[in-house]
Amino acid sequence: MLLELALGGELFSLLQKKAPLSDKDAMFYVSQVVAIFAFMYSQKVVYRDLKPENLLLDSKGYIKMIDFGFAKILNEKTWTLCGTPEYLAPEIIKNAGHSFEVDWWCTGILTFECLTGVTPFVCEDQMESYRRIIKCQIKYPKSFSKGACEYLDRLLVADPKKRLGCLKGGPADVKKLSWFDGLDWKAQYDKTLPAPHVPSIKSATDDSNFDEFEDEAILQYTKANYKKTDPNFSEFSDNWVGKD
Protein backbone atom coordinates (compact mmCIF):
# COMPACT_ATOMS: atom_id res chain seq x y z
CA MET A 1 0.00 0.00 0.00
CA LEU A 2 1.56 3.28 -1.11
CA LEU A 3 1.13 6.24 1.25
CA GLU A 4 2.37 9.81 1.12
CA LEU A 5 5.90 10.23 2.40
CA ALA A 6 6.18 11.26 6.06
CA LEU A 7 9.76 12.19 6.92
CA GLY A 8 9.28 13.34 10.51
CA GLY A 9 10.11 9.99 12.07
CA GLU A 10 8.09 7.68 14.31
CA LEU A 11 6.09 8.81 17.33
CA PHE A 12 7.95 5.96 19.07
CA SER A 13 11.28 7.77 18.64
CA LEU A 14 9.77 11.02 19.87
CA LEU A 15 8.39 9.34 23.00
CA GLN A 16 11.78 7.79 23.71
CA LYS A 17 13.26 11.29 23.81
CA LYS A 18 10.45 13.35 25.35
CA ALA A 19 8.07 11.10 27.32
CA PRO A 20 6.34 11.57 29.62
CA LEU A 21 4.35 14.17 27.70
CA SER A 22 2.09 16.78 29.23
CA ASP A 23 -1.67 16.35 28.95
CA LYS A 24 -1.76 19.01 26.24
CA ASP A 25 0.98 17.41 24.12
CA ALA A 26 -0.39 13.87 24.58
CA MET A 27 -3.84 15.13 23.64
CA PHE A 28 -2.46 16.60 20.42
CA TYR A 29 -1.32 13.18 19.19
CA VAL A 30 -4.08 11.03 20.71
CA SER A 31 -6.88 13.27 19.38
CA GLN A 32 -5.65 12.61 15.85
CA VAL A 33 -5.79 8.86 16.46
CA VAL A 34 -9.33 9.29 17.80
CA ALA A 35 -10.28 11.21 14.63
CA ILE A 36 -8.73 8.53 12.42
CA PHE A 37 -10.51 5.72 14.24
CA ALA A 38 -13.80 7.64 14.13
CA PHE A 39 -13.54 7.75 10.34
CA MET A 40 -12.49 4.09 10.08
CA TYR A 41 -15.36 3.11 12.39
CA SER A 42 -17.78 4.86 9.99
CA GLN A 43 -16.33 2.74 7.17
CA LYS A 44 -16.57 -0.48 9.25
CA VAL A 45 -12.78 -0.91 9.21
CA VAL A 46 -10.94 -2.18 12.29
CA TYR A 47 -7.21 -1.38 12.48
CA ARG A 48 -5.87 -3.71 15.24
CA ASP A 49 -2.22 -2.62 15.17
CA LEU A 50 -1.98 0.70 16.99
CA LYS A 51 1.44 1.45 18.48
CA PRO A 52 3.83 4.44 18.38
CA GLU A 53 5.94 2.75 15.69
CA ASN A 54 2.96 2.88 13.31
CA LEU A 55 2.40 6.60 13.76
CA LEU A 56 4.69 8.78 11.65
CA LEU A 57 5.06 12.55 11.81
CA ASP A 58 4.69 14.72 8.71
CA SER A 59 6.51 17.99 8.07
CA LYS A 60 4.07 19.88 10.34
CA GLY A 61 4.42 17.40 13.19
CA TYR A 62 1.01 15.83 12.58
CA ILE A 63 0.25 12.10 12.72
CA LYS A 64 0.08 9.76 9.74
CA MET A 65 -1.05 6.21 10.52
CA ILE A 66 0.73 3.47 8.56
CA ASP A 67 0.85 -0.33 8.26
CA PHE A 68 -2.69 -1.53 7.60
CA GLY A 69 -1.63 -5.17 7.39
CA PHE A 70 -4.05 -6.19 10.16
CA ALA A 71 -6.89 -3.88 9.07
CA LYS A 72 -10.13 -5.58 8.13
CA ILE A 73 -13.66 -4.70 7.06
CA LEU A 74 -15.99 -6.07 9.73
CA ASN A 75 -19.68 -6.83 9.71
CA GLU A 76 -19.45 -9.17 12.69
CA LYS A 77 -16.87 -10.38 15.17
CA THR A 78 -13.53 -11.84 14.10
CA TRP A 79 -11.23 -14.24 15.97
CA THR A 80 -7.81 -13.62 14.43
CA LEU A 81 -5.01 -13.34 16.99
CA CYS A 82 -3.06 -10.28 15.86
CA GLY A 83 -1.54 -7.08 17.18
CA THR A 84 1.33 -6.02 19.44
CA PRO A 85 1.46 -7.94 22.76
CA GLU A 86 1.48 -4.87 25.05
CA TYR A 87 -1.49 -3.41 23.15
CA LEU A 88 -3.68 -6.53 22.90
CA ALA A 89 -7.21 -6.13 24.23
CA PRO A 90 -8.50 -8.69 26.79
CA GLU A 91 -10.99 -10.19 24.35
CA ILE A 92 -8.22 -10.95 21.84
CA ILE A 93 -6.11 -12.70 24.49
CA LYS A 94 -9.13 -14.72 25.65
CA ASN A 95 -10.03 -15.57 22.02
CA ALA A 96 -13.57 -14.41 22.75
CA GLY A 97 -14.01 -12.76 19.37
CA HIS A 98 -13.41 -9.06 18.87
CA SER A 99 -14.64 -6.07 16.92
CA PHE A 100 -14.04 -2.31 16.69
CA GLU A 101 -13.75 -2.03 20.48
CA VAL A 102 -10.13 -3.25 20.30
CA ASP A 103 -9.03 -0.02 18.60
CA TRP A 104 -10.43 2.07 21.45
CA TRP A 105 -8.64 -0.13 23.98
CA CYS A 106 -5.41 0.49 22.07
CA THR A 107 -6.13 4.22 22.09
CA GLY A 108 -6.20 4.06 25.88
CA ILE A 109 -2.90 2.16 25.95
CA LEU A 110 -1.30 4.71 23.62
CA THR A 111 -2.51 7.56 25.83
CA PHE A 112 -1.02 5.93 28.92
CA GLU A 113 2.28 5.44 27.09
CA CYS A 114 2.33 9.08 25.97
CA LEU A 115 1.72 10.25 29.55
CA THR A 116 4.24 7.92 31.22
CA GLY A 117 6.67 6.55 28.62
CA VAL A 118 5.60 2.93 29.29
CA THR A 119 2.51 0.81 28.67
CA PRO A 120 0.33 0.02 31.73
CA PHE A 121 0.66 -3.78 31.75
CA VAL A 122 4.28 -4.20 30.64
CA CYS A 123 6.17 -7.11 32.21
CA GLU A 124 9.29 -9.15 31.36
CA ASP A 125 7.15 -12.30 31.49
CA GLN A 126 4.78 -12.04 28.53
CA MET A 127 2.26 -14.47 30.04
CA GLU A 128 2.16 -12.37 33.21
CA SER A 129 1.60 -9.31 31.03
CA TYR A 130 -1.40 -11.06 29.46
CA ARG A 131 -2.76 -11.91 32.91
CA ARG A 132 -2.47 -8.27 33.92
CA ILE A 133 -4.31 -7.18 30.79
CA ILE A 134 -7.18 -9.57 31.48
CA LYS A 135 -7.44 -8.39 35.13
CA CYS A 136 -7.26 -4.78 33.90
CA GLN A 137 -6.14 -3.36 37.24
CA ILE A 138 -4.33 -0.07 36.61
CA LYS A 139 -2.55 2.17 39.07
CA TYR A 140 -2.41 5.73 37.80
CA PRO A 141 0.58 7.89 38.75
CA LYS A 142 -0.22 10.73 41.16
CA SER A 143 0.79 13.14 38.42
CA PHE A 144 -2.22 12.13 36.29
CA SER A 145 -4.95 14.73 36.00
CA LYS A 146 -8.53 13.92 36.95
CA GLY A 147 -9.53 14.24 33.30
CA ALA A 148 -6.85 11.78 32.17
CA CYS A 149 -7.93 9.22 34.78
CA GLU A 150 -11.58 9.53 33.79
CA TYR A 151 -10.68 9.23 30.11
CA LEU A 152 -8.59 6.08 30.62
CA ASP A 153 -11.23 4.56 32.91
CA ARG A 154 -13.69 4.70 30.02
CA LEU A 155 -11.36 3.16 27.42
CA LEU A 156 -9.32 0.62 29.39
CA VAL A 157 -12.36 -1.47 30.29
CA ALA A 158 -12.04 -5.26 30.27
CA ASP A 159 -15.61 -5.77 29.04
CA PRO A 160 -15.77 -4.50 25.43
CA LYS A 161 -19.54 -4.01 25.76
CA LYS A 162 -18.87 -1.24 28.30
CA ARG A 163 -15.91 0.35 26.51
CA LEU A 164 -16.43 3.83 25.15
CA GLY A 165 -16.14 4.33 21.39
CA CYS A 166 -18.60 1.68 20.23
CA LEU A 167 -21.54 2.39 22.53
CA LYS A 168 -24.71 4.20 21.47
CA GLY A 169 -22.90 7.51 20.90
CA GLY A 170 -20.04 5.90 18.96
CA PRO A 171 -16.69 7.74 18.71
CA ALA A 172 -18.44 11.01 19.62
CA ASP A 173 -18.60 9.73 23.21
CA VAL A 174 -14.80 9.68 23.32
CA LYS A 175 -14.50 13.22 21.95
CA LYS A 176 -16.91 14.49 24.64
CA LEU A 177 -14.75 13.32 27.55
CA SER A 178 -13.53 16.14 29.79
CA TRP A 179 -9.88 15.36 29.01
CA PHE A 180 -10.48 16.85 25.55
CA ASP A 181 -12.10 20.04 26.91
CA GLY A 182 -10.66 23.04 25.15
CA LEU A 183 -9.45 21.10 22.11
CA ASP A 184 -10.50 22.67 18.82
CA TRP A 185 -11.36 19.56 16.79
CA LYS A 186 -11.85 21.56 13.58
CA ALA A 187 -8.45 23.22 13.92
CA GLN A 188 -6.94 19.81 14.55
CA TYR A 189 -8.63 18.48 11.39
CA ASP A 190 -7.43 21.51 9.40
CA LYS A 191 -3.91 21.12 10.83
CA THR A 192 -3.84 24.67 12.13
CA LEU A 193 -3.07 23.76 15.75
CA PRO A 194 0.63 24.28 16.54
CA ALA A 195 2.35 20.92 17.01
CA PRO A 196 4.42 20.40 20.17
CA HIS A 197 7.25 19.09 18.01
CA VAL A 198 7.95 20.10 14.41
CA PRO A 199 10.58 17.77 12.91
CA SER A 200 13.59 19.16 11.12
CA ILE A 201 13.42 18.04 7.48
CA LYS A 202 16.16 19.39 5.21
CA SER A 203 15.00 17.99 1.87
CA ALA A 204 12.43 15.78 0.16
CA THR A 205 14.70 12.76 0.71
CA ASP A 206 15.96 13.53 4.22
CA ASP A 207 15.55 10.35 6.29
CA SER A 208 17.61 11.55 9.27
CA ASN A 209 14.58 11.43 11.58
CA PHE A 210 14.50 7.64 11.31
CA ASP A 211 16.85 5.23 13.09
CA GLU A 212 19.40 3.39 10.96
CA PHE A 213 19.31 -0.39 10.93
CA GLU A 214 20.66 -3.24 8.87
CA ASP A 215 18.09 -5.33 7.05
CA GLU A 216 19.05 -8.96 7.65
CA ALA A 217 17.50 -10.17 4.38
CA ILE A 218 19.54 -7.65 2.37
CA LEU A 219 22.73 -8.58 4.25
CA GLN A 220 22.21 -12.28 3.58
CA TYR A 221 21.50 -11.61 -0.11
CA THR A 222 24.68 -9.54 -0.38
CA LYS A 223 26.75 -12.22 1.32
CA ALA A 224 25.39 -14.92 -0.98
CA ASN A 225 26.21 -12.91 -4.11
CA TYR A 226 29.75 -12.11 -2.97
CA LYS A 227 30.34 -15.78 -2.28
CA LYS A 228 29.51 -16.51 -5.92
CA THR A 229 31.70 -13.77 -7.41
CA ASP A 230 34.65 -13.55 -4.97
CA PRO A 231 36.50 -16.84 -4.24
CA ASN A 232 38.43 -15.10 -1.46
CA PHE A 233 35.33 -13.83 0.30
CA SER A 234 35.21 -14.74 3.98
CA GLU A 235 31.98 -15.28 5.89
CA PHE A 236 33.50 -13.25 8.70
CA SER A 237 34.80 -10.42 6.55
CA ASP A 238 33.30 -6.95 6.30
CA ASN A 239 34.76 -6.39 2.82
CA TRP A 240 31.32 -6.67 1.21
CA VAL A 241 29.76 -3.93 3.31
CA GLY A 242 28.95 -0.82 1.29
CA LYS A 243 29.86 -2.35 -2.07
CA ASP A 244 27.60 -2.53 -5.12
C-alpha positions as CSV (number, residue, x, y, z in Angstrom):
1,M,0.0,0.0,0.0
2,L,1.6,3.3,-1.1
3,L,1.1,6.2,1.3
4,E,2.4,9.8,1.1
5,L,5.9,10.2,2.4
6,A,6.2,11.3,6.1
7,L,9.8,12.2,6.9
8,G,9.3,13.3,10.5
9,G,10.1,10.0,12.1
10,E,8.1,7.7,14.3
11,L,6.1,8.8,17.3
12,F,7.9,6.0,19.1
13,S,11.3,7.8,18.6
14,L,9.8,11.0,19.9
15,L,8.4,9.3,23.0
16,Q,11.8,7.8,23.7
17,K,13.3,11.3,23.8
18,K,10.4,13.3,25.4
19,A,8.1,11.1,27.3
20,P,6.3,11.6,29.6
21,L,4.3,14.2,27.7
22,S,2.1,16.8,29.2
23,D,-1.7,16.3,28.9
24,K,-1.8,19.0,26.2
25,D,1.0,17.4,24.1
26,A,-0.4,13.9,24.6
27,M,-3.8,15.1,23.6
28,F,-2.5,16.6,20.4
29,Y,-1.3,13.2,19.2
30,V,-4.1,11.0,20.7
31,S,-6.9,13.3,19.4
32,Q,-5.7,12.6,15.8
33,V,-5.8,8.9,16.5
34,V,-9.3,9.3,17.8
35,A,-10.3,11.2,14.6
36,I,-8.7,8.5,12.4
37,F,-10.5,5.7,14.2
38,A,-13.8,7.6,14.1
39,F,-13.5,7.8,10.3
40,M,-12.5,4.1,10.1
41,Y,-15.4,3.1,12.4
42,S,-17.8,4.9,10.0
43,Q,-16.3,2.7,7.2
44,K,-16.6,-0.5,9.3
45,V,-12.8,-0.9,9.2
46,V,-10.9,-2.2,12.3
47,Y,-7.2,-1.4,12.5
48,R,-5.9,-3.7,15.2
49,D,-2.2,-2.6,15.2
50,L,-2.0,0.7,17.0
51,K,1.4,1.5,18.5
52,P,3.8,4.4,18.4
53,E,5.9,2.7,15.7
54,N,3.0,2.9,13.3
55,L,2.4,6.6,13.8
56,L,4.7,8.8,11.7
57,L,5.1,12.6,11.8
58,D,4.7,14.7,8.7
59,S,6.5,18.0,8.1
60,K,4.1,19.9,10.3
61,G,4.4,17.4,13.2
62,Y,1.0,15.8,12.6
63,I,0.3,12.1,12.7
64,K,0.1,9.8,9.7
65,M,-1.0,6.2,10.5
66,I,0.7,3.5,8.6
67,D,0.8,-0.3,8.3
68,F,-2.7,-1.5,7.6
69,G,-1.6,-5.2,7.4
70,F,-4.0,-6.2,10.2
71,A,-6.9,-3.9,9.1
72,K,-10.1,-5.6,8.1
73,I,-13.7,-4.7,7.1
74,L,-16.0,-6.1,9.7
75,N,-19.7,-6.8,9.7
76,E,-19.4,-9.2,12.7
77,K,-16.9,-10.4,15.2
78,T,-13.5,-11.8,14.1
79,W,-11.2,-14.2,16.0
80,T,-7.8,-13.6,14.4
81,L,-5.0,-13.3,17.0
82,C,-3.1,-10.3,15.9
83,G,-1.5,-7.1,17.2
84,T,1.3,-6.0,19.4
85,P,1.5,-7.9,22.8
86,E,1.5,-4.9,25.0
87,Y,-1.5,-3.4,23.2
88,L,-3.7,-6.5,22.9
89,A,-7.2,-6.1,24.2
90,P,-8.5,-8.7,26.8
91,E,-11.0,-10.2,24.3
92,I,-8.2,-11.0,21.8
93,I,-6.1,-12.7,24.5
94,K,-9.1,-14.7,25.7
95,N,-10.0,-15.6,22.0
96,A,-13.6,-14.4,22.8
97,G,-14.0,-12.8,19.4
98,H,-13.4,-9.1,18.9
99,S,-14.6,-6.1,16.9
100,F,-14.0,-2.3,16.7
101,E,-13.7,-2.0,20.5
102,V,-10.1,-3.3,20.3
103,D,-9.0,0.0,18.6
104,W,-10.4,2.1,21.5
105,W,-8.6,-0.1,24.0
106,C,-5.4,0.5,22.1
107,T,-6.1,4.2,22.1
108,G,-6.2,4.1,25.9
109,I,-2.9,2.2,26.0
110,L,-1.3,4.7,23.6
111,T,-2.5,7.6,25.8
112,F,-1.0,5.9,28.9
113,E,2.3,5.4,27.1
114,C,2.3,9.1,26.0
115,L,1.7,10.3,29.6
116,T,4.2,7.9,31.2
117,G,6.7,6.6,28.6
118,V,5.6,2.9,29.3
119,T,2.5,0.8,28.7
120,P,0.3,0.0,31.7
121,F,0.7,-3.8,31.8
122,V,4.3,-4.2,30.6
123,C,6.2,-7.1,32.2
124,E,9.3,-9.1,31.4
125,D,7.2,-12.3,31.5
126,Q,4.8,-12.0,28.5
127,M,2.3,-14.5,30.0
128,E,2.2,-12.4,33.2
129,S,1.6,-9.3,31.0
130,Y,-1.4,-11.1,29.5
131,R,-2.8,-11.9,32.9
132,R,-2.5,-8.3,33.9
133,I,-4.3,-7.2,30.8
134,I,-7.2,-9.6,31.5
135,K,-7.4,-8.4,35.1
136,C,-7.3,-4.8,33.9
137,Q,-6.1,-3.4,37.2
138,I,-4.3,-0.1,36.6
139,K,-2.5,2.2,39.1
140,Y,-2.4,5.7,37.8
141,P,0.6,7.9,38.8
142,K,-0.2,10.7,41.2
143,S,0.8,13.1,38.4
144,F,-2.2,12.1,36.3
145,S,-5.0,14.7,36.0
146,K,-8.5,13.9,37.0
147,G,-9.5,14.2,33.3
148,A,-6.8,11.8,32.2
149,C,-7.9,9.2,34.8
150,E,-11.6,9.5,33.8
151,Y,-10.7,9.2,30.1
152,L,-8.6,6.1,30.6
153,D,-11.2,4.6,32.9
154,R,-13.7,4.7,30.0
155,L,-11.4,3.2,27.4
156,L,-9.3,0.6,29.4
157,V,-12.4,-1.5,30.3
158,A,-12.0,-5.3,30.3
159,D,-15.6,-5.8,29.0
160,P,-15.8,-4.5,25.4
161,K,-19.5,-4.0,25.8
162,K,-18.9,-1.2,28.3
163,R,-15.9,0.4,26.5
164,L,-16.4,3.8,25.1
165,G,-16.1,4.3,21.4
166,C,-18.6,1.7,20.2
167,L,-21.5,2.4,22.5
168,K,-24.7,4.2,21.5
169,G,-22.9,7.5,20.9
170,G,-20.0,5.9,19.0
171,P,-16.7,7.7,18.7
172,A,-18.4,11.0,19.6
173,D,-18.6,9.7,23.2
174,V,-14.8,9.7,23.3
175,K,-14.5,13.2,21.9
176,K,-16.9,14.5,24.6
177,L,-14.7,13.3,27.6
178,S,-13.5,16.1,29.8
179,W,-9.9,15.4,29.0
180,F,-10.5,16.8,25.5
181,D,-12.1,20.0,26.9
182,G,-10.7,23.0,25.1
183,L,-9.5,21.1,22.1
184,D,-10.5,22.7,18.8
185,W,-11.4,19.6,16.8
186,K,-11.9,21.6,13.6
187,A,-8.5,23.2,13.9
188,Q,-6.9,19.8,14.6
189,Y,-8.6,18.5,11.4
190,D,-7.4,21.5,9.4
191,K,-3.9,21.1,10.8
192,T,-3.8,24.7,12.1
193,L,-3.1,23.8,15.7
194,P,0.6,24.3,16.5
195,A,2.4,20.9,17.0
196,P,4.4,20.4,20.2
197,H,7.3,19.1,18.0
198,V,8.0,20.1,14.4
199,P,10.6,17.8,12.9
200,S,13.6,19.2,11.1
201,I,13.4,18.0,7.5
202,K,16.2,19.4,5.2
203,S,15.0,18.0,1.9
204,A,12.4,15.8,0.2
205,T,14.7,12.8,0.7
206,D,16.0,13.5,4.2
207,D,15.5,10.3,6.3
208,S,17.6,11.6,9.3
209,N,14.6,11.4,11.6
210,F,14.5,7.6,11.3
211,D,16.8,5.2,13.1
212,E,19.4,3.4,11.0
213,F,19.3,-0.4,10.9
214,E,20.7,-3.2,8.9
215,D,18.1,-5.3,7.0
216,E,19.0,-9.0,7.6
217,A,17.5,-10.2,4.4
218,I,19.5,-7.7,2.4
219,L,22.7,-8.6,4.2
220,Q,22.2,-12.3,3.6
221,Y,21.5,-11.6,-0.1
222,T,24.7,-9.5,-0.4
223,K,26.7,-12.2,1.3
224,A,25.4,-14.9,-1.0
225,N,26.2,-12.9,-4.1
226,Y,29.7,-12.1,-3.0
227,K,30.3,-15.8,-2.3
228,K,29.5,-16.5,-5.9
229,T,31.7,-13.8,-7.4
230,D,34.6,-13.5,-5.0
231,P,36.5,-16.8,-4.2
232,N,38.4,-15.1,-1.5
233,F,35.3,-13.8,0.3
234,S,35.2,-14.7,4.0
235,E,32.0,-15.3,5.9
236,F,33.5,-13.3,8.7
237,S,34.8,-10.4,6.5
238,D,33.3,-7.0,6.3
239,N,34.8,-6.4,2.8
240,W,31.3,-6.7,1.2
241,V,29.8,-3.9,3.3
242,G,29.0,-0.8,1.3
243,K,29.9,-2.3,-2.1
244,D,27.6,-2.5,-5.1
